[in-house]
Amino acid sequence: MVKVLIVENEGLFRDMLKISLGSIPNMEIVDAVSDGHAAIQTSSQLQPDVVLMDIELGGDPNGIEAGRTIKSNHPEMGMILLSAHKEREYVSMIASDDLSGWSYVLKQSVTDAGALVRAIEGAACGLVVMDQGVVNSMKPRRGSDTAGLTPRQQEVLSMMAKGYNNSSIAENLVLGTKSVENYINAIYQELHLGHNGNLHPRVQAVLTYIRDSA
């Protein structure tokens, strides 16, 4: 059971999230609050696995500031930033902190239950998951490490960034699971990734993908 705290200042949208997520098996909504201060306090009291945090809360602290405070106090908690924007200034914030368990979902994607579940489950496991609309708009910058990957490796990496696990990548790309594993290991080698403290290579790969993209 994944325990989720919802932080959203718009009452109607907050209720919609509660209903939508509450209907998903193995997911428990521990509370739904409307501002950053309540989010910080409630996360300490209820210890959710994941906090679904609106970036624009209509006051201080905003969602990013509250999220950073919560992650500082509870590094193990997954943090999903919920936004109406896919501009790079918002997305690149995730890659700047070198922290696992940060994800980014566009508000218009919350009706896609599969995408939201991938983000929540990924964040709960310490992964970095990006909204598929954001990922689809990304393109590796010329001369970057990611640009040096083969088209198939870039395709696999983009699906990793969207939160797909190996078996789902294999199914979507009509590949064997072993082939996907080989592609991922090749990506790690090409991007010169290894175990960096507590960051799993999969997290490092997605952070590199974000940094290298325009």
N, C-alpha and C positions, 0 to 999 in steps of 0.2 A: 504494500500500500504506500503510495507516494502522497505525502502531506503537502498541501499547497496553501500559501497565504496570498490572497488577492489584494492588491493595492491600486485603487482606481477612484478618482474623485468624481467622475460622472456616475450618478446613481443608477441610471438605466443601463449603462454599459457594464457597470459592476454587477448588477443583478443578472444580466445576460451571461457574463462569464461564470457566475456561480451556478446557473442552471446548466450551461453547456458542459463545464468541467465536472459538475456533480453527477452527470449522467454517464461518465466514463468509468468503466470498471477499474478497480485497483487505484482509484484516485480519491483522496479525501480533502475537502475544502475545510481547513481548520478555522478560518475567519476571513472576512473581507472588510478592509478599512479604507479610509478616504484620503489620508495625508501621510507625509513622510515621517512625522514624529510618531504617529500611531504605528506605522510600519516598523520602525526601529524598536519600539517598546514591545509590540506584539510578537515580533520575530524572536525576541529574547525569552518571552514568556512561554510561547507555544512550540518553539523549535521546529518549524516546518522544514521539510526537505528542500522545497523550492519556493521562492518568492516571485510572483508574477507582478511586476512593478511598472506602472505607467510612468513614462518619462516626465510628462507635463502634469503636475499635480495642482497647479494653480496657486502655489505658495512655496515658501522655504521650509525645509529643504526640498528640492525637486527630486524626481525619481532617481537620477544618476547619483546625486549627493547622498540620498538615503541608502541607495544600493551599496555604495562604497563603504558607508558606515557599517551596514549590516555585514558585508563581506569581511571587513576588518575585524569585527567582533566574532563572526562565525564563518571562518573561511570554508567550512565544509558545506555551507548552504548554497544551493543553486540559485542563480539570479537571472531572471528573464526580463529584459527591458522591452516594454510594449510601447510602440511608437507609431505615429502617423507619417513619419518621415523615413526616407531611405537615402538621404544625403550622406556623403562620406564623413562629414564632421561628426555625425552621430555614430555611424558604424565603426569608425576608426578608434573610437574611445575604448572599445572592447579590446582591441589589439594592443593598446598602449600600456595596459596594466599587467600583461603577462600573467593573468589569473585564469584559472580553470573555472568551469561552472558558470560562465557568463554566456547568455544567449540573447538574441535580438529578433523580435517578431513584430511584423507590421500589424496594426489593428485590423486592417482589411482582411488579414489572413486567419483571424480567429474563428471564422466559420468553417475553415478547413480543419476538422478534428484531427486528422492524421498528422498534419504539420505541427499542430499545437502539442499533441501527445509526444511527437519526436523531440520537440524543444524541451518539454518538461522532463521527460525521461532522460534525455541527454544531459540537461543541467543537473539533475539529481545524481548522475554518475560522474559529474565533474568535467563533462565535455563542453565544447563551445559549438553552439548551433546557431546558424543564421537563417533568416527568413528566405524562402526560395525565390521570392521576388527580388530581394537584394542580391542574392548570389547570381541570378540570371542576368543581372545588369552589370556584373563585374567582368573585367577583362584584364588579364595580366599585363603589367607595364613592360614595354620593350626593354630588354636587358636584365629583367628581374630573374631570380632563380626559378620562379613559377613559370615564366615564359619559356624556359628551357625544357620543360616537360613535354612529352609527346601529347598529341590531342587526346588520346585515350586516357593517359595519366591525368590530364587536366579535368577530364570528364569525371573520373573516379574521385578526384580531390574535391570537385564541386559538390558531388553527392555526399561526401563526408562532411562538408561544411553545412549541408542541409539537414544533417542529423541521421542520415540513413546508415544502418549497420551493414556489415559485410554481406549478409544473406540478402538483404533488400537491394543492395547495389547489384549483386549478381542477378537477381530476378529482373530488375529494371533494365539492365544492360545486356541481358541474355548471355551471361557468362557463368562459368563454374565458380563456386566459392573459392576454390584453390587459386584460380586465375586472379580473382579480386585480391586475395591475400598477396599474391606475387606483385601485382600492380602497386599495392600500398607499400610493400617493402621497398620496391624500386623508388617510389616517391620519397620515402624517408631517406634513402641513400642519395638521391639527386639533390634533395634540399639540405643534406648534411645534418639530419636530425638524429638525436639520441635522447637518452634520459637526462633531462635538465631539471634537477631538483625533484619537485613533486609533479612536474608537468609531463604527462604521457606524450609520446611522439605524435599521437593522433591530434592532441590539442595543439602541439607545436605546429603541425602541418596546417591546420586550419588558421591559426594566427598568422602564419607566414603567407597563406593564401590571401588573407584580408589585407595585410600590409603591402603585398606585391600587386594588388589590384587597383585599377582606376575605375 
